[in-house]
Amino acid sequence: MKDQEFDILLNKFIEETISSDELVILKRSEKFESYQKILNATSEFKTPTIKVEDSYAAFLQKTVSEKKEQKPVIKLKRSYIISGVAASLILLLGLFQFLNFDQTFKTNYGEQLSVFLPDSSEVVLNASSSIKFNEKKWKKDRLVNLEGEAFFKVKKGSKFKVVTNEGTVSVLGTQFNVNEYADFLEVQCFEGKVLVERNGNEEVLTKGKAVRQIQNKEFEKWTFINEKPSWKNYETNFNNTPLIYIIENFKKTYGVEVIVEKIDLEKRFSGSFPNKDIKIALETISNSMNLDYSIKNKKVILRTR
């Protein structure tokens, strides 16, 4: 049911002008269940008791002692009042749904965070990453939105999806790592089986297999023997990765600005660097890629030797 149709039927329901057929349609909507919860809660509110005669006598006494300028009185039609009530309830309904649906978790530079999902599946977020999921719909739709990098340990059950700006990963029960940047998606499977979908391409991964797609190029595939992502031990490992994404990872890990001078950013890097010592990390990258570097405050400059 569209939002506009729901609002019209809800308004008729409040005004008690709704037909039996329309009521059946309204009750089929998931929103109506939330509305009933609000209505039940507000039904416990009581209006204050007012003594009409005492209030009227006090009013007459005040009008005699004080001369006031008469102002026009606007009478509100019952339909306007009811429509206002309906609008308020719809607003409350929207607020109620907003507050009870999405859960979001984020990490800052250099941080890691372990999050347990409603089915006890675990997500470990790497630095400068975030996930969002709908707790209310979790039983019928195990879906997580990811920005950045995360390691997933998924409990067996219905299909589990990780949706990123760069592609989708679907599983039933497994352990895998997803890393995404703009025009970049990399997935490693540590247990079970995962389906990677991006730009119309699909690849099924089993334990020890990984895939990467940069822009719209062909999938790059390789194998590995690690039992978990190296970054969980605060060391980041790369396999033939373009320097531009090494730098992106470095910025997320250390929270610094990186300026490059006359460097081939498509040049590939294989190796690892620590996530807790910026100088060792820079030495590792520089020696491998034949670069020089300098550090000043929160700014790193990389240049060709």
Secondary structure, 3 states (H helix, E strand, C coil): CCHHHHHHHHHHHHHCCCCHHHHHHHHCCHHHHHHHHHHHHHCCCCCCCCCHHHHHHHHHHHHHHCCCCCCCCCCCCHHHHHHHHHHHHHHHHHHHHHHHHEEEEECCCCCCEEEECCCCCEEEECCCCEEEEECCCCCCCEEEEEECEEEEECCCCCCEEEEECCEEEEECCCEEEEEEECCEEEEEEEECEEEEEECCEEEEEECCEEEEEECCCCCEEEECCCCCCHHHHCEEEEEEEEHHHHHHHHHHHHCCEEEEECCCCCCEEEEEEECCCHHHHHHHHHHHHCEEEEEECCEEEEEEC
